[in-house]
Amino acid sequence: MLVRFEELTDNQWNLLVPSIPAPAHTGRPRADDRGVPSMAYYMY
């Protein structure tokens, strides 16, 4: 089965933004916020 992958649209991204917590001031630098959900969607 071949699945076509598409990046998140701007509308989809705008729905996710409110649920993303603010970056922490300690620890490792944060990964690209928009890239992580796209990667998870692709891997699933």
Protein Blocks (a to p, Z undefined) as FASTA:
>chain_A
ZZddddddfklmmmmmmmpccddfedjddddfklmmmmmmmmZZ
